[in-house]
């Protein structure tokens, strides 16, 4: 974990708090909201600029080197291509459309959004930026570049994992209005912690077996069709756990399940729907590399989303954690 990531996480939490505060006190916070609109406008404008620079680089390389010579030896920029440029233009266009009330009304026919709600508006804008980020780096195989520059030892500290999951938790609680629009009880209900019973844990374990079976089938089919197996997860698991340690295995299983399920299935799914939430969930796991595992995570996300729709968030957390636990155990035992 870097110092910049810590600063970013605190700024993100503060931003989410202010947006919820602005929604509650709309008349008194108009200038603050306009400031946030300006920030997002600049982000989308920068996407346009980046797209133009990439288009210049691809179409007129000599002119590009004369115009922006300081980017000549930039590792990431050197990998950008025409697809990267199209991604920049597309997501900036969508981002600018969100500023239109009519477009937000149109989106509300497909997603459970309120076109006037600041929280919903800035959530969609943030999602568009996130999709732009993932799409751009997919186009240049960002994960491969990172793996070339960062050793596996630099990426697998247990404290970093728990920091990220607690960040997800705080982001979820603040995002649905804790301290601003909702009481703690209302926040728990909004996130899906309602009518929790012992049978929900049992259901979670049962569905965990089902998810594991689906994952094994997808993995087998992928290998049958010659798709390469990404070994990053195995390396991460062995590096974190070393020799068998039940406590660490539980931590590695339960931590991501708790943070990710509360964020994706608890906070985001009721606003973004099943498909978009599952896509974001899959893209957020691209640190494992882009392989059949990405497809597997997307399918698992779809299953967990339907569990959230039909049950409560505890079933999702237990299913996710149990699947992680068994998978980690299989990795330690050397089962491929």
N, C-alpha and C positions, 0 to 999 in steps of 0.2 A: 504494500500500500504506500502511496506517495502522499506527501504533504498537500499537493494540489488536489488530490482526490478527497481528502478530509475537508479542505476548504470548499470544494464544489458541493459536497454532501450537505454541509451546514447552510450554504447559500440556497441550495435547492429546498431544504426544509423551511427556511425563512421565507422564500418566495411562495411556497405552497400555503404557508400560514397567512401571508399578506393577501393572497388571492381569495382565500376563504373569508378573511376579515372584510375585504372589499365587497364581497357578495352580500354580507350581512348589513354593511353600512354603505349602501350604494351611493347615496347622495353626497356623503362626506368624503368619499375616496375617489371621486372622478378623475382628479389629476394623477393619482397613483395608478389607476387603471390605464390612463392614456400613456403614462410612462412605460408600463409593461407592453402595451400595444406597440409602442415605438421600438422597444427592444426586439420584439419578435419580428417586426417589419424589417429591421436591420439584419436579423439573422437570415430571413428569406431573401433579402437583397444581396447579401454576401453569397448565397447559393447561386444567384444569377451571375454575379461577378466570377465566381469559381468556374461555373459552366462556360462562360465566355473565354476565360483564360485557357481552359482545357481545349476548347474548340480551336482557339488560336494556335495552341501547341500542336494539335493534330494536323490542322489544315495548312498552317504557315509556320513551320518550325524555326526557320531563320528569323522571321519577324518576331516570333515569340522570344527568342534568345536576346534579341536587341531590346525588346520592350521591357522584359522582366528577367534580367540576367541573374538576379539573386536566387531564382528558383531552378537554375540550371542543374545544380547538384543535389537538389532535395530528393531524398530517397522515395518518399511517398508520392510526391507530385510527378516524378518520372514514370510512375506506374499508371497514372491516370490515362484513360482512353475515351473513345467517343461514347461508350456506354455510360461512363462516369458523368460526362457532360450532359447526356440526356436525363440522367437521374437528377442532376442539379436543377435543370430547367423544369422537369415535371413536378418535383416536390415544392419548388419555389412557387410555381403556378398554383398548385393546390393550396399552399400556405396563404398566398394572397387572396384566394377565393374565400377563405375562412373569415376574412375581414368583412365579407358581405353577409348581411343578415339573411338575404334571400337564399344564399347558398347553405347557410346553417339550417334554415328551415327545411331545405331540400334534404340535408343529411338526417334531419330528425325523423324522416319517413323510414329510414333504414336503421338508425341507431337511436336508443332511448335517450335523446339529448334535449335539453332546453336551449333554444337558440339565443336566449337572453341571459343565461346563467354564466357568469364570469368563470366559475370553476370548470364548467363544461367546455367553454370556448378555449380557455388556455390549455386544458387537457388535450383537446384535439390538436391544437397548434404544436404542443410538445410531442405528441405522437407522430405528427408529420415530420418534425425535425429528427425524431428518433429513426423513423423509417428511411429518411434521407441519409442519415449517418450510416446505417447498416447497409443500405444499397450501394453507397459510394465505395465503402470498403470491401464489399463483396466483389465489386468490379475490379479491384486490384489485388484480391486475395490477401486482405489485411492480416488475417490470422497467420498466414505463412510468413509474412514479413515480421510479425511480432515474434514468432517462434524462432526466427533467425537472429533476432536482436536480444531476446530475453530467454535466459536459461530456465529450465523447469523448476530449479530451486528458488527462483525469484518469484514464483507465482503461487506457491502453495503453503502459505502460513495460515494456521488455524485461526489466529486472531483476526486476520483479514476477512476470512469467511464470515465469522460472527459479526464483525463490524458491518459488513455489507447487509447481512440479514436483519440486524437491528435498524439499520438505515431504512430498509424496505418497510419494516414495521412502523417506524415513526412517520415515514412518508405516507403510508396508508392511513394511519390514524389522523394525521393532520389534514390529509387530502380530503377526507370525508367530513371534516368540520370539527375535530376536537379542539376545544378552547375557543371556538368561534360560533359555529352554527348548530352544533349538537352537543348534548351531554355525553358523558362517558358511556352510559347505558345505551343511548341511541346510537353511538358509534359502534359498539359491539354488535348491535342488531343489524346495522347497515352493512357491516363487514361479514355477517353470516354466523356470528356466534349466538345463535338462538336455539332454544329447545334442545340443548346439548344433553345427550344421554349416553349411557355405557354402550348401548347397541350401535351408536354411531362409530365408536372405535372398532367394534367387530365388523361392521360394514366396511370401514376403511381398510382393514386387514384383508378382507375378502376381495375387495376391488384392487388392492395392492397386488395380489396374486394374479388377477386378471390383467392388470397393466404390465406386469412382468412377463406374462405369457405373450402378450401382443408385441412387446419389445423384442423378445427372443425370436418370434416369427419374422418380424421385420429385419432383424439382423441376419437371420438365416437366408432369407430371400435376397438380401443385398449381397451377401457373399456368393450366393449361387449365381447371381448375374454379374459377378466380377467387380463389384464395387469395393474399393479399398476400405479396410477397417482402420479407423482412427484410433491410435493407441494412447492419445493424450489423457483420457480419463483413467486408464489403467495406471499410467505414470503418476497422475495426481493422487490417486487412491493409495498407491504404495508409498509415495513420498510422505503423505500426511500420516498414514497409519504405521508405516514401517513394518514391524512385527504385529501380530494380532493384538488388538487392544479394543475391548468391547466398549469402553467409555468413549474413545475417540471415534469409533465406528458409529455409535449412536449420535454423537455430535455432528459428524459429517452427514448423517442421514436426516436428522431432525431439523438442524439449523436451516438448510436451504428450503426444506419443505414448509417450515413455518413462515419464513419471510416471503418466499415466492408465492405461496398460496394466498396469504393475506393480501399481498399487493395485486396479483393478477386476477385471481378468482374472487377475492373479497372486494377490493376497491375498484378495479378497472372493468371487470366483466359486466357489471350492471349498467355501465355507460357505453362500453365499446362493443359489446356483443361477443359471442363465442368465437367466431372466425378471426376477427382482428386481435382479440386478446391472445388467442393461441398462436397467431403469427408472431406477435411481439415476444411471447414466451419462448418460442423457438429461436428467434433471432438473438435474444439475450444470451443464449447458450452457444453462440458461435465461437466463443473462446475455446471450445472443444474441437474446432475445425469444422469446415463445411463438408459434410459427408452424409451417409445414410443416417447418422445419429441426429442430424438436424431434422430430417423427416420424422424420425422416431419421436423426437421431443415434440414436434408439432402434433402428431397423432395422440401422444400422451396428454398434451395440452387440451385437445378436443375432448378426450374422455373425462379429464378432470373438470372441464367446464360443464359438461352435462351432469356430472356428480354435484357440482355446485348449484346447478339449476334445479335439481330434484331433491337435494338434501341440504345440509348446512356445511359450513367451511371446515368443520372438524373432520368430516368424512374425507374431504380433499387432502387435508394435512396428513392424516394417518395413512391414506393410500400412497401419497407421494413419499412420505418418510419410509414406509415399509418397503416400497419399491427400491428406494435408495439403499436401504439397509441390506436387502438381499443381493442387490447388484454389487455393492461394496464387498460383501462377504464372498461372492463368486470371484471377484477380481483378486482378493487376497488368497483364495484357494487355487488360483491359476486356471479357473474355468473360462474358456474362450467362447 
